[in-house]
Amino acid sequence: MKQKLIQIWGLAGDTLFRYPLIITMAVIAAVSAVTAIEHGGPENSFWVTKLIITSCLGISLLFGAKMLAQRIGKGLVLETAVLVFLTGFYFFLPAKEKDFTEMYAFILIPTFILSHLLVSFIPFIRKSKELNFWQYNKNLFINLFQTAVFTGVLTGGVMLAILAVDQLFDLALDELLYPKTLAVLSITGSCFIFLLFNGRGLSQLERDDKYPQILKFFTQYVLIPLLFIYVIILYFYSAKILINWELPRGWVSYLIIAYSVIGIFALLLVFPLKEDGKKSWVKGFSRAFYYTLAPLIILLFTAVFTRILEYGYTEPRYYVLLIAVWLTIVVIYYIIFKNGSIRFIPVSLFTLGLFSLVLPYFNALAVSKRSQQNELTGLLATNNLLVNGKIDFSKKIPSKTVSEIADKFNFLYQRGNRTLLYHYMDKSQLSSLERSEESQPFRNINGMVSGFFKNVAPEISTDKRREIYSPVKAYSTEGYQYVVKLNSFENPHEDNSLSVNGDRIIFSNSQDRKNQILELKVNGDETFDLLPFIKNKIAQYPAHTERIAVGEISTIADFKKYQIKVIFLNLSCDGANPNRYYFTDAFMLIKVK
């Protein structure tokens, strides 16, 4: 036991000595997270949030620098370069939380992805064996998975221990202790465990080990069947849109990307088996995958450009298009070069991703801003809203157009293109915006711009939704002995019931997959169906986005011993499901004959 503890202590010390800057970054991130929790959120200490983001980015960048240094030397130069970059990155982030708009998500997410892609190939920039490259990334992947398991168990176990001590010994510990513990263990703990698994670093990661059979099993019996399901769905959907001659739905883009990513991942997992004559299925899968992907890329381009041509570029559409371009390059490369290098996959994706962030004029932010500015200009011109270069907010305009203009104003405002927007407004609107900037915690002017328009015409509903309501406040109960409020929720167990003179009166509201039941029953012998009345009543009014005020909404049901009047305060029908009717409040008035 003593020898084991000495060994563990030695491994921990070796890890600290080998990766001091990486562990320092993890500690800074964890301490910053604890500070943010202590201060009650980023609004009180946004500089701490910036520190968390920067130091977390530093973990992956410094690890990549360490791997490269173990290959070519010059560790001090590489680590200094990373620290200089991180310092600049920290000051690149906005000083105030209100300026931390969604634009930064499309900078941070690609940057973090690129930092991890860089780790995957940076030690192999110079010529090296393909198998070493594969072993390196395979071991990183396995170590990452093991780190997630170990960290999850460690974090859960420690937090359970804290809870047990708190409950058993009545210590009344601070509730913030739990998120603080989670922050420390999930950041510093996971980083340290990952580095422990990596041991000496590059020499250990790229060594030629026996191929793990679990990867073959996972690929052959999990990933490939999943890909088979995806490709069947996608090809049937492609046939459907060709037969109906319709444009593809935007959602299909995500399934194509999922198919592509899982397929490429599966190919990478079984790469060493490609030359094994006993594993002919690997070669067959490798050849078939790229040929099946080619038609789907055409579908992906069609789906993306359908949205771009209709609504213009935004950062998400830009990146979906970028992925489509990357997939095209990858497919062409591997169809032409049968034995192409697997390094091409991360290197090509990293290159395109880097261009999307830093390439002047063509980066994601520049293209999106320019496109949405053109969309806004065209929208204002199409609706004749400009008078002497200013928007005429008093002109009658459809509510849909108002929403589009407000969305584009907000989009450009959050991306710093305020000079153009201010040009379209007069002094009163500018004054309102300035007051809003001072009072709002976030930069969002969508609602304010919508409020500037004084003559908004409601849109005619395209989904045939109808809703009627009665503004009547008081109803006569003359001649009726009982008043019962009805439950608007479905009640298959017939909860809306009462006993009158030994008789059971029931209001049923339930629905199966095809039919809805709305009816009155007396003792289960007599039934009055309310649906014909409801259908006829709603059918008298057109589809509309607004609620339509009508008179009293009521009907009378005659039974042998009772007359029952049902009063609905509102009724509605959703165009998406025309056989389903809704109400929120209703009453039964019961008269004993």
Beta strands, then each sheet from edge to edge (+ up, - down):
strand 1: 386-387
strand 2: 390-391
strand 3: 397-398
strand 4: 456-457
strand 5: 466-469
strand 6: 482-486
strand 7: 496-500
strand 8: 503-511
strand 9: 516-522
strand 10: 526-529
strand 11: 548-549
strand 12: 553-558
strand 13: 562-568
strand 14: 570-573
strand 15: 581-582
strand 16: 586-592
sheet 1: 1+ 2-
sheet 2: 3+ 4+
sheet 3: 11+ 5+ 14- 15+
sheet 4: 6+ 16- 13+ 12-
sheet 5: 7+ 8- 9+ 10-
end
